[in-house]
Amino acid sequence: MGEIRSLCVYCGSSSRVDEIYQQAAHAMGTAIAERGMQLVYGGGRVGLMGIAADAALAAGGRVVGIIPEHLQSKEVGHQTLSELLVVDSMHTRKRMMVERSDAFIVLPGGLGTLDEAFEILTWRQLRLHDKPVVVLNTRGYWDPLLKLVEHLIDSGFARPEHRDLYTVVSEVEEVFAELARAPAPTVDPKEKWL
């Protein structure tokens, strides 16, 4: 893979979650910063989102948040980031997160995280990008989702090779080992996706 300088992290905005998920978010933010990478995320100051951002900032990292105006106006936006971009819609937010990232990490989260994860996987399936996607399966959090993907394949709605759209790891350190093994991109970065 070409040099990965900017990692997009998808994760939950809830603070009512087990401490192990909070620890994973903190470790992820710290690890990104310690490797001199930029963290790109949804711009929130709450839940795992805020924990990952704060950890990266505390470790001297650069953090870019992209948040829709309707969430910023509810004072959910993180005001001490390296860069906070307030955009007009969720669609713009997701597009900009993709444009500003070299790879994607999926931490535990809720419906919004599922939305972002499936969209980025679908775009990869459609060859709109071929940036690595790594699922951090902390304490088996994503096991039901992985079982669902197997059901899709077994039922003929997805192909076995769709398993190759993402990699699953259980520890933060394994994320970076997977990124180091990622093949070089084959989709021309000059191609514009929708």
PyMOL commands that place a pseudoatom at each C-alpha (Angstrom):
pseudoatom trace, name=CA, resn=MET, resi=1, chain=A, elem=C, hetatm=0, pos=[0.000, 0.000, 0.000]
pseudoatom trace, name=CA, resn=GLY, resi=2, chain=A, elem=C, hetatm=0, pos=[1.110, 3.541, -0.553]
pseudoatom trace, name=CA, resn=GLU, resi=3, chain=A, elem=C, hetatm=0, pos=[1.977, 5.543, 2.533]
pseudoatom trace, name=CA, resn=ILE, resi=4, chain=A, elem=C, hetatm=0, pos=[-0.986, 5.885, 4.862]
pseudoatom trace, name=CA, resn=ARG, resi=5, chain=A, elem=C, hetatm=0, pos=[-0.931, 9.338, 6.411]
pseudoatom trace, name=CA, resn=SER, resi=6, chain=A, elem=C, hetatm=0, pos=[-4.579, 9.864, 7.301]
pseudoatom trace, name=CA, resn=LEU, resi=7, chain=A, elem=C, hetatm=0, pos=[-6.879, 7.360, 9.009]
pseudoatom trace, name=CA, resn=CYS, resi=8, chain=A, elem=C, hetatm=0, pos=[-10.644, 7.714, 9.158]
pseudoatom trace, name=CA, resn=VAL, resi=9, chain=A, elem=C, hetatm=0, pos=[-12.128, 6.285, 12.352]
pseudoatom trace, name=CA, resn=TYR, resi=10, chain=A, elem=C, hetatm=0, pos=[-15.803, 5.331, 12.455]
pseudoatom trace, name=CA, resn=CYS, resi=11, chain=A, elem=C, hetatm=0, pos=[-17.100, 4.742, 15.984]
pseudoatom trace, name=CA, resn=GLY, resi=12, chain=A, elem=C, hetatm=0, pos=[-19.973, 5.357, 18.362]
pseudoatom trace, name=CA, resn=SER, resi=13, chain=A, elem=C, hetatm=0, pos=[-21.041, 8.625, 19.942]
pseudoatom trace, name=CA, resn=SER, resi=14, chain=A, elem=C, hetatm=0, pos=[-22.587, 6.992, 23.012]
pseudoatom trace, name=CA, resn=SER, resi=15, chain=A, elem=C, hetatm=0, pos=[-20.908, 7.322, 26.400]
pseudoatom trace, name=CA, resn=ARG, resi=16, chain=A, elem=C, hetatm=0, pos=[-23.092, 4.596, 27.935]
pseudoatom trace, name=CA, resn=VAL, resi=17, chain=A, elem=C, hetatm=0, pos=[-20.845, 1.761, 26.791]
pseudoatom trace, name=CA, resn=ASP, resi=18, chain=A, elem=C, hetatm=0, pos=[-18.531, -0.749, 28.431]
pseudoatom trace, name=CA, resn=GLU, resi=19, chain=A, elem=C, hetatm=0, pos=[-15.159, 0.618, 29.499]
pseudoatom trace, name=CA, resn=ILE, resi=20, chain=A, elem=C, hetatm=0, pos=[-13.320, -1.848, 27.244]
pseudoatom trace, name=CA, resn=TYR, resi=21, chain=A, elem=C, hetatm=0, pos=[-14.707, -0.046, 24.177]
pseudoatom trace, name=CA, resn=GLN, resi=22, chain=A, elem=C, hetatm=0, pos=[-13.678, 3.303, 25.627]
pseudoatom trace, name=CA, resn=GLN, resi=23, chain=A, elem=C, hetatm=0, pos=[-10.181, 1.930, 26.228]
pseudoatom trace, name=CA, resn=ALA, resi=24, chain=A, elem=C, hetatm=0, pos=[-9.983, 0.697, 22.637]
pseudoatom trace, name=CA, resn=ALA, resi=25, chain=A, elem=C, hetatm=0, pos=[-10.986, 4.136, 21.316]
pseudoatom trace, name=CA, resn=HIS, resi=26, chain=A, elem=C, hetatm=0, pos=[-8.365, 5.805, 23.519]
pseudoatom trace, name=CA, resn=ALA, resi=27, chain=A, elem=C, hetatm=0, pos=[-5.689, 3.332, 22.411]
pseudoatom trace, name=CA, resn=MET, resi=28, chain=A, elem=C, hetatm=0, pos=[-6.644, 3.846, 18.752]
pseudoatom trace, name=CA, resn=GLY, resi=29, chain=A, elem=C, hetatm=0, pos=[-6.389, 7.640, 18.966]
pseudoatom trace, name=CA, resn=THR, resi=30, chain=A, elem=C, hetatm=0, pos=[-3.064, 7.424, 20.789]
pseudoatom trace, name=CA, resn=ALA, resi=31, chain=A, elem=C, hetatm=0, pos=[-1.628, 4.884, 18.331]
pseudoatom trace, name=CA, resn=ILE, resi=32, chain=A, elem=C, hetatm=0, pos=[-2.598, 6.984, 15.321]
pseudoatom trace, name=CA, resn=ALA, resi=33, chain=A, elem=C, hetatm=0, pos=[-0.888, 10.062, 16.752]
pseudoatom trace, name=CA, resn=GLU, resi=34, chain=A, elem=C, hetatm=0, pos=[2.214, 8.162, 17.867]
pseudoatom trace, name=CA, resn=ARG, resi=35, chain=A, elem=C, hetatm=0, pos=[2.699, 6.962, 14.291]
pseudoatom trace, name=CA, resn=GLY, resi=36, chain=A, elem=C, hetatm=0, pos=[2.514, 10.517, 12.954]
pseudoatom trace, name=CA, resn=MET, resi=37, chain=A, elem=C, hetatm=0, pos=[-0.779, 9.873, 11.205]
pseudoatom trace, name=CA, resn=GLN, resi=38, chain=A, elem=C, hetatm=0, pos=[-3.766, 12.187, 11.054]
pseudoatom trace, name=CA, resn=LEU, resi=39, chain=A, elem=C, hetatm=0, pos=[-7.091, 11.088, 12.551]
pseudoatom trace, name=CA, resn=VAL, resi=40, chain=A, elem=C, hetatm=0, pos=[-10.198, 11.977, 10.531]
pseudoatom trace, name=CA, resn=TYR, resi=41, chain=A, elem=C, hetatm=0, pos=[-13.573, 11.433, 12.143]
pseudoatom trace, name=CA, resn=GLY, resi=42, chain=A, elem=C, hetatm=0, pos=[-17.102, 12.773, 12.519]
pseudoatom trace, name=CA, resn=GLY, resi=43, chain=A, elem=C, hetatm=0, pos=[-16.162, 15.772, 14.662]
pseudoatom trace, name=CA, resn=GLY, resi=44, chain=A, elem=C, hetatm=0, pos=[-18.081, 14.928, 17.840]
pseudoatom trace, name=CA, resn=ARG, resi=45, chain=A, elem=C, hetatm=0, pos=[-16.871, 15.491, 21.380]
pseudoatom trace, name=CA, resn=VAL, resi=46, chain=A, elem=C, hetatm=0, pos=[-18.966, 12.708, 22.926]
pseudoatom trace, name=CA, resn=GLY, resi=47, chain=A, elem=C, hetatm=0, pos=[-18.692, 8.942, 23.213]
pseudoatom trace, name=CA, resn=LEU, resi=48, chain=A, elem=C, hetatm=0, pos=[-15.936, 6.937, 21.567]
pseudoatom trace, name=CA, resn=MET, resi=49, chain=A, elem=C, hetatm=0, pos=[-15.600, 9.698, 18.979]
pseudoatom trace, name=CA, resn=GLY, resi=50, chain=A, elem=C, hetatm=0, pos=[-14.549, 12.227, 21.606]
pseudoatom trace, name=CA, resn=ILE, resi=51, chain=A, elem=C, hetatm=0, pos=[-12.326, 9.734, 23.413]
pseudoatom trace, name=CA, resn=ALA, resi=52, chain=A, elem=C, hetatm=0, pos=[-10.380, 8.840, 20.246]
pseudoatom trace, name=CA, resn=ALA, resi=53, chain=A, elem=C, hetatm=0, pos=[-9.998, 12.500, 19.261]
pseudoatom trace, name=CA, resn=ASP, resi=54, chain=A, elem=C, hetatm=0, pos=[-8.886, 13.589, 22.732]
pseudoatom trace, name=CA, resn=ALA, resi=55, chain=A, elem=C, hetatm=0, pos=[-6.358, 10.737, 22.948]
pseudoatom trace, name=CA, resn=ALA, resi=56, chain=A, elem=C, hetatm=0, pos=[-4.849, 11.637, 19.577]
pseudoatom trace, name=CA, resn=LEU, resi=57, chain=A, elem=C, hetatm=0, pos=[-4.610, 15.313, 20.541]
pseudoatom trace, name=CA, resn=ALA, resi=58, chain=A, elem=C, hetatm=0, pos=[-3.048, 14.445, 23.912]
pseudoatom trace, name=CA, resn=ALA, resi=59, chain=A, elem=C, hetatm=0, pos=[-0.398, 12.383, 22.082]
pseudoatom trace, name=CA, resn=GLY, resi=60, chain=A, elem=C, hetatm=0, pos=[0.450, 15.361, 19.851]
pseudoatom trace, name=CA, resn=GLY, resi=61, chain=A, elem=C, hetatm=0, pos=[-1.511, 14.216, 16.816]
pseudoatom trace, name=CA, resn=ARG, resi=62, chain=A, elem=C, hetatm=0, pos=[-3.458, 16.110, 14.222]
pseudoatom trace, name=CA, resn=VAL, resi=63, chain=A, elem=C, hetatm=0, pos=[-7.218, 15.540, 14.325]
pseudoatom trace, name=CA, resn=VAL, resi=64, chain=A, elem=C, hetatm=0, pos=[-9.700, 16.615, 11.661]
pseudoatom trace, name=CA, resn=GLY, resi=65, chain=A, elem=C, hetatm=0, pos=[-13.390, 16.547, 12.511]
pseudoatom trace, name=CA, resn=ILE, resi=66, chain=A, elem=C, hetatm=0, pos=[-16.141, 16.866, 9.922]
pseudoatom trace, name=CA, resn=ILE, resi=67, chain=A, elem=C, hetatm=0, pos=[-19.581, 17.541, 11.351]
pseudoatom trace, name=CA, resn=PRO, resi=68, chain=A, elem=C, hetatm=0, pos=[-22.919, 18.518, 9.808]
pseudoatom trace, name=CA, resn=GLU, resi=69, chain=A, elem=C, hetatm=0, pos=[-24.311, 21.891, 10.829]
pseudoatom trace, name=CA, resn=HIS, resi=70, chain=A, elem=C, hetatm=0, pos=[-27.410, 20.342, 12.447]
pseudoatom trace, name=CA, resn=LEU, resi=71, chain=A, elem=C, hetatm=0, pos=[-25.193, 18.434, 14.906]
pseudoatom trace, name=CA, resn=GLN, resi=72, chain=A, elem=C, hetatm=0, pos=[-22.789, 21.324, 15.462]
pseudoatom trace, name=CA, resn=SER, resi=73, chain=A, elem=C, hetatm=0, pos=[-25.721, 23.587, 16.352]
pseudoatom trace, name=CA, resn=LYS, resi=74, chain=A, elem=C, hetatm=0, pos=[-26.637, 21.168, 19.174]
pseudoatom trace, name=CA, resn=GLU, resi=75, chain=A, elem=C, hetatm=0, pos=[-23.161, 21.799, 20.624]
pseudoatom trace, name=CA, resn=VAL, resi=76, chain=A, elem=C, hetatm=0, pos=[-21.951, 18.274, 19.939]
pseudoatom trace, name=CA, resn=GLY, resi=77, chain=A, elem=C, hetatm=0, pos=[-18.973, 19.462, 17.880]
pseudoatom trace, name=CA, resn=HIS, resi=78, chain=A, elem=C, hetatm=0, pos=[-15.486, 19.183, 19.358]
pseudoatom trace, name=CA, resn=GLN, resi=79, chain=A, elem=C, hetatm=0, pos=[-14.117, 22.731, 19.578]
pseudoatom trace, name=CA, resn=THR, resi=80, chain=A, elem=C, hetatm=0, pos=[-10.417, 22.044, 20.246]
pseudoatom trace, name=CA, resn=LEU, resi=81, chain=A, elem=C, hetatm=0, pos=[-9.503, 19.940, 17.208]
pseudoatom trace, name=CA, resn=SER, resi=82, chain=A, elem=C, hetatm=0, pos=[-6.677, 20.730, 14.817]
pseudoatom trace, name=CA, resn=GLU, resi=83, chain=A, elem=C, hetatm=0, pos=[-9.392, 21.393, 12.236]
pseudoatom trace, name=CA, resn=LEU, resi=84, chain=A, elem=C, hetatm=0, pos=[-13.189, 21.281, 12.526]
pseudoatom trace, name=CA, resn=LEU, resi=85, chain=A, elem=C, hetatm=0, pos=[-15.158, 21.482, 9.299]
pseudoatom trace, name=CA, resn=VAL, resi=86, chain=A, elem=C, hetatm=0, pos=[-18.861, 22.268, 9.616]
pseudoatom trace, name=CA, resn=VAL, resi=87, chain=A, elem=C, hetatm=0, pos=[-20.708, 21.048, 6.521]
pseudoatom trace, name=CA, resn=ASP, resi=88, chain=A, elem=C, hetatm=0, pos=[-24.249, 21.216, 5.180]
pseudoatom trace, name=CA, resn=SER, resi=89, chain=A, elem=C, hetatm=0, pos=[-25.269, 17.547, 5.410]
pseudoatom trace, name=CA, resn=MET, resi=90, chain=A, elem=C, hetatm=0, pos=[-24.426, 14.007, 6.457]
pseudoatom trace, name=CA, resn=HIS, resi=91, chain=A, elem=C, hetatm=0, pos=[-23.770, 13.204, 2.797]
pseudoatom trace, name=CA, resn=THR, resi=92, chain=A, elem=C, hetatm=0, pos=[-21.167, 15.949, 2.519]
pseudoatom trace, name=CA, resn=ARG, resi=93, chain=A, elem=C, hetatm=0, pos=[-19.595, 14.825, 5.790]
pseudoatom trace, name=CA, resn=LYS, resi=94, chain=A, elem=C, hetatm=0, pos=[-19.192, 11.240, 4.612]
pseudoatom trace, name=CA, resn=ARG, resi=95, chain=A, elem=C, hetatm=0, pos=[-17.835, 12.256, 1.204]
pseudoatom trace, name=CA, resn=MET, resi=96, chain=A, elem=C, hetatm=0, pos=[-15.251, 14.567, 2.767]
pseudoatom trace, name=CA, resn=MET, resi=97, chain=A, elem=C, hetatm=0, pos=[-14.192, 11.923, 5.273]
pseudoatom trace, name=CA, resn=VAL, resi=98, chain=A, elem=C, hetatm=0, pos=[-13.476, 9.569, 2.379]
pseudoatom trace, name=CA, resn=GLU, resi=99, chain=A, elem=C, hetatm=0, pos=[-11.609, 12.211, 0.383]
pseudoatom trace, name=CA, resn=ARG, resi=100, chain=A, elem=C, hetatm=0, pos=[-9.376, 13.114, 3.342]
pseudoatom trace, name=CA, resn=SER, resi=101, chain=A, elem=C, hetatm=0, pos=[-8.506, 9.539, 4.372]
pseudoatom trace, name=CA, resn=ASP, resi=102, chain=A, elem=C, hetatm=0, pos=[-6.115, 6.850, 3.151]
pseudoatom trace, name=CA, resn=ALA, resi=103, chain=A, elem=C, hetatm=0, pos=[-7.755, 4.010, 5.120]
pseudoatom trace, name=CA, resn=PHE, resi=104, chain=A, elem=C, hetatm=0, pos=[-10.752, 3.330, 7.377]
pseudoatom trace, name=CA, resn=ILE, resi=105, chain=A, elem=C, hetatm=0, pos=[-10.981, 1.813, 10.847]
pseudoatom trace, name=CA, resn=VAL, resi=106, chain=A, elem=C, hetatm=0, pos=[-14.346, 0.634, 12.202]
pseudoatom trace, name=CA, resn=LEU, resi=107, chain=A, elem=C, hetatm=0, pos=[-14.540, 0.616, 16.002]
pseudoatom trace, name=CA, resn=PRO, resi=108, chain=A, elem=C, hetatm=0, pos=[-17.596, -0.443, 17.991]
pseudoatom trace, name=CA, resn=GLY, resi=109, chain=A, elem=C, hetatm=0, pos=[-20.581, 1.812, 17.433]
pseudoatom trace, name=CA, resn=GLY, resi=110, chain=A, elem=C, hetatm=0, pos=[-24.285, 2.009, 16.723]
pseudoatom trace, name=CA, resn=LEU, resi=111, chain=A, elem=C, hetatm=0, pos=[-26.482, 2.672, 13.709]
pseudoatom trace, name=CA, resn=GLY, resi=112, chain=A, elem=C, hetatm=0, pos=[-24.384, 5.603, 12.466]
pseudoatom trace, name=CA, resn=THR, resi=113, chain=A, elem=C, hetatm=0, pos=[-21.232, 3.513, 12.569]
pseudoatom trace, name=CA, resn=LEU, resi=114, chain=A, elem=C, hetatm=0, pos=[-23.003, 0.709, 10.709]
pseudoatom trace, name=CA, resn=ASP, resi=115, chain=A, elem=C, hetatm=0, pos=[-24.184, 3.211, 8.094]
pseudoatom trace, name=CA, resn=GLU, resi=116, chain=A, elem=C, hetatm=0, pos=[-20.674, 4.544, 7.541]
pseudoatom trace, name=CA, resn=ALA, resi=117, chain=A, elem=C, hetatm=0, pos=[-19.074, 1.105, 7.530]
pseudoatom trace, name=CA, resn=PHE, resi=118, chain=A, elem=C, hetatm=0, pos=[-21.491, -0.411, 5.041]
pseudoatom trace, name=CA, resn=GLU, resi=119, chain=A, elem=C, hetatm=0, pos=[-21.325, 2.614, 2.789]
pseudoatom trace, name=CA, resn=ILE, resi=120, chain=A, elem=C, hetatm=0, pos=[-17.525, 2.554, 2.636]
pseudoatom trace, name=CA, resn=LEU, resi=121, chain=A, elem=C, hetatm=0, pos=[-17.591, -1.210, 1.989]
pseudoatom trace, name=CA, resn=THR, resi=122, chain=A, elem=C, hetatm=0, pos=[-20.204, -0.785, -0.740]
pseudoatom trace, name=CA, resn=TRP, resi=123, chain=A, elem=C, hetatm=0, pos=[-18.114, 1.928, -2.391]
pseudoatom trace, name=CA, resn=ARG, resi=124, chain=A, elem=C, hetatm=0, pos=[-15.131, -0.409, -2.283]
pseudoatom trace, name=CA, resn=GLN, resi=125, chain=A, elem=C, hetatm=0, pos=[-17.215, -3.225, -3.787]
pseudoatom trace, name=CA, resn=LEU, resi=126, chain=A, elem=C, hetatm=0, pos=[-18.214, -0.845, -6.599]
pseudoatom trace, name=CA, resn=ARG, resi=127, chain=A, elem=C, hetatm=0, pos=[-14.537, 0.120, -7.067]
pseudoatom trace, name=CA, resn=LEU, resi=128, chain=A, elem=C, hetatm=0, pos=[-15.166, 3.745, -6.247]
pseudoatom trace, name=CA, resn=HIS, resi=129, chain=A, elem=C, hetatm=0, pos=[-12.115, 3.374, -3.989]
pseudoatom trace, name=CA, resn=ASP, resi=130, chain=A, elem=C, hetatm=0, pos=[-9.854, 0.575, -2.831]
pseudoatom trace, name=CA, resn=LYS, resi=131, chain=A, elem=C, hetatm=0, pos=[-8.555, 2.004, 0.404]
pseudoatom trace, name=CA, resn=PRO, resi=132, chain=A, elem=C, hetatm=0, pos=[-8.131, -0.524, 3.225]
pseudoatom trace, name=CA, resn=VAL, resi=133, chain=A, elem=C, hetatm=0, pos=[-10.990, -1.074, 5.686]
pseudoatom trace, name=CA, resn=VAL, resi=134, chain=A, elem=C, hetatm=0, pos=[-10.105, -2.650, 9.039]
pseudoatom trace, name=CA, resn=VAL, resi=135, chain=A, elem=C, hetatm=0, pos=[-12.761, -3.708, 11.539]
pseudoatom trace, name=CA, resn=LEU, resi=136, chain=A, elem=C, hetatm=0, pos=[-11.585, -3.593, 15.159]
pseudoatom trace, name=CA, resn=ASN, resi=137, chain=A, elem=C, hetatm=0, pos=[-13.591, -6.409, 16.719]
pseudoatom trace, name=CA, resn=THR, resi=138, chain=A, elem=C, hetatm=0, pos=[-13.003, -5.536, 20.374]
pseudoatom trace, name=CA, resn=ARG, resi=139, chain=A, elem=C, hetatm=0, pos=[-14.180, -8.386, 22.630]
pseudoatom trace, name=CA, resn=GLY, resi=140, chain=A, elem=C, hetatm=0, pos=[-16.147, -9.855, 19.702]
pseudoatom trace, name=CA, resn=TYR, resi=141, chain=A, elem=C, hetatm=0, pos=[-18.371, -6.777, 19.389]
pseudoatom trace, name=CA, resn=TRP, resi=142, chain=A, elem=C, hetatm=0, pos=[-18.778, -7.214, 15.623]
pseudoatom trace, name=CA, resn=ASP, resi=143, chain=A, elem=C, hetatm=0, pos=[-19.274, -11.024, 15.691]
pseudoatom trace, name=CA, resn=PRO, resi=144, chain=A, elem=C, hetatm=0, pos=[-23.037, -10.729, 14.967]
pseudoatom trace, name=CA, resn=LEU, resi=145, chain=A, elem=C, hetatm=0, pos=[-22.290, -8.464, 12.000]
pseudoatom trace, name=CA, resn=LEU, resi=146, chain=A, elem=C, hetatm=0, pos=[-19.694, -10.869, 10.637]
pseudoatom trace, name=CA, resn=LYS, resi=147, chain=A, elem=C, hetatm=0, pos=[-22.230, -13.684, 11.000]
pseudoatom trace, name=CA, resn=LEU, resi=148, chain=A, elem=C, hetatm=0, pos=[-24.739, -11.583, 9.036]
pseudoatom trace, name=CA, resn=VAL, resi=149, chain=A, elem=C, hetatm=0, pos=[-22.202, -11.133, 6.219]
pseudoatom trace, name=CA, resn=GLU, resi=150, chain=A, elem=C, hetatm=0, pos=[-21.770, -14.911, 6.110]
pseudoatom trace, name=CA, resn=HIS, resi=151, chain=A, elem=C, hetatm=0, pos=[-25.570, -15.235, 5.888]
pseudoatom trace, name=CA, resn=LEU, resi=152, chain=A, elem=C, hetatm=0, pos=[-25.600, -12.797, 2.945]
pseudoatom trace, name=CA, resn=ILE, resi=153, chain=A, elem=C, hetatm=0, pos=[-22.965, -14.902, 1.197]
pseudoatom trace, name=CA, resn=ASP, resi=154, chain=A, elem=C, hetatm=0, pos=[-24.702, -18.208, 1.986]
pseudoatom trace, name=CA, resn=SER, resi=155, chain=A, elem=C, hetatm=0, pos=[-27.998, -16.778, 0.666]
pseudoatom trace, name=CA, resn=GLY, resi=156, chain=A, elem=C, hetatm=0, pos=[-26.458, -15.569, -2.600]
pseudoatom trace, name=CA, resn=PHE, resi=157, chain=A, elem=C, hetatm=0, pos=[-26.856, -11.832, -1.922]
pseudoatom trace, name=CA, resn=ALA, resi=158, chain=A, elem=C, hetatm=0, pos=[-23.110, -11.330, -1.602]
pseudoatom trace, name=CA, resn=ARG, resi=159, chain=A, elem=C, hetatm=0, pos=[-20.148, -13.155, -3.088]
pseudoatom trace, name=CA, resn=PRO, resi=160, chain=A, elem=C, hetatm=0, pos=[-17.441, -14.982, -1.130]
pseudoatom trace, name=CA, resn=GLU, resi=161, chain=A, elem=C, hetatm=0, pos=[-14.843, -12.493, -2.404]
pseudoatom trace, name=CA, resn=HIS, resi=162, chain=A, elem=C, hetatm=0, pos=[-16.722, -9.705, -0.615]
pseudoatom trace, name=CA, resn=ARG, resi=163, chain=A, elem=C, hetatm=0, pos=[-15.034, -10.966, 2.550]
pseudoatom trace, name=CA, resn=ASP, resi=164, chain=A, elem=C, hetatm=0, pos=[-11.882, -9.445, 1.052]
pseudoatom trace, name=CA, resn=LEU, resi=165, chain=A, elem=C, hetatm=0, pos=[-13.358, -5.933, 1.199]
pseudoatom trace, name=CA, resn=TYR, resi=166, chain=A, elem=C, hetatm=0, pos=[-12.318, -5.677, 4.846]
pseudoatom trace, name=CA, resn=THR, resi=167, chain=A, elem=C, hetatm=0, pos=[-10.001, -7.187, 7.419]
pseudoatom trace, name=CA, resn=VAL, resi=168, chain=A, elem=C, hetatm=0, pos=[-10.986, -8.056, 10.989]
pseudoatom trace, name=CA, resn=VAL, resi=169, chain=A, elem=C, hetatm=0, pos=[-8.629, -7.723, 13.952]
pseudoatom trace, name=CA, resn=SER, resi=170, chain=A, elem=C, hetatm=0, pos=[-9.167, -7.856, 17.700]
pseudoatom trace, name=CA, resn=GLU, resi=171, chain=A, elem=C, hetatm=0, pos=[-6.410, -5.552, 18.994]
pseudoatom trace, name=CA, resn=VAL, resi=172, chain=A, elem=C, hetatm=0, pos=[-5.391, -1.991, 18.152]
pseudoatom trace, name=CA, resn=GLU, resi=173, chain=A, elem=C, hetatm=0, pos=[-1.795, -2.962, 17.292]
pseudoatom trace, name=CA, resn=GLU, resi=174, chain=A, elem=C, hetatm=0, pos=[-3.079, -5.456, 14.717]
pseudoatom trace, name=CA, resn=VAL, resi=175, chain=A, elem=C, hetatm=0, pos=[-4.752, -2.597, 12.819]
pseudoatom trace, name=CA, resn=PHE, resi=176, chain=A, elem=C, hetatm=0, pos=[-1.384, -1.183, 11.817]
pseudoatom trace, name=CA, resn=ALA, resi=177, chain=A, elem=C, hetatm=0, pos=[0.037, -4.577, 10.883]
pseudoatom trace, name=CA, resn=GLU, resi=178, chain=A, elem=C, hetatm=0, pos=[-2.928, -5.071, 8.528]
pseudoatom trace, name=CA, resn=LEU, resi=179, chain=A, elem=C, hetatm=0, pos=[-2.489, -1.612, 7.042]
pseudoatom trace, name=CA, resn=ALA, resi=180, chain=A, elem=C, hetatm=0, pos=[1.199, -2.355, 6.402]
pseudoatom trace, name=CA, resn=ARG, resi=181, chain=A, elem=C, hetatm=0, pos=[0.184, -5.515, 4.504]
pseudoatom trace, name=CA, resn=ALA, resi=182, chain=A, elem=C, hetatm=0, pos=[-2.491, -3.800, 2.412]
pseudoatom trace, name=CA, resn=PRO, resi=183, chain=A, elem=C, hetatm=0, pos=[-1.846, -4.060, -1.343]
pseudoatom trace, name=CA, resn=ALA, resi=184, chain=A, elem=C, hetatm=0, pos=[-1.118, -1.011, -3.428]
pseudoatom trace, name=CA, resn=PRO, resi=185, chain=A, elem=C, hetatm=0, pos=[-4.235, 0.729, -4.757]
pseudoatom trace, name=CA, resn=THR, resi=186, chain=A, elem=C, hetatm=0, pos=[-5.497, -0.334, -8.166]
pseudoatom trace, name=CA, resn=VAL, resi=187, chain=A, elem=C, hetatm=0, pos=[-8.234, 2.273, -8.492]
pseudoatom trace, name=CA, resn=ASP, resi=188, chain=A, elem=C, hetatm=0, pos=[-6.873, 5.380, -10.170]
pseudoatom trace, name=CA, resn=PRO, resi=189, chain=A, elem=C, hetatm=0, pos=[-6.993, 8.130, -7.493]
pseudoatom trace, name=CA, resn=LYS, resi=190, chain=A, elem=C, hetatm=0, pos=[-7.772, 10.634, -10.247]
pseudoatom trace, name=CA, resn=GLU, resi=191, chain=A, elem=C, hetatm=0, pos=[-11.102, 8.918, -10.932]
pseudoatom trace, name=CA, resn=LYS, resi=192, chain=A, elem=C, hetatm=0, pos=[-13.976, 10.804, -9.355]
pseudoatom trace, name=CA, resn=TRP, resi=193, chain=A, elem=C, hetatm=0, pos=[-16.543, 8.801, -7.430]
pseudoatom trace, name=CA, resn=LEU, resi=194, chain=A, elem=C, hetatm=0, pos=[-20.092, 9.890, -6.754]
for i in range(1, 194): cmd.bond("trace and resi %d" % i, "trace and resi %d" % (i + 1))
show_as sticks, trace
zoom trace
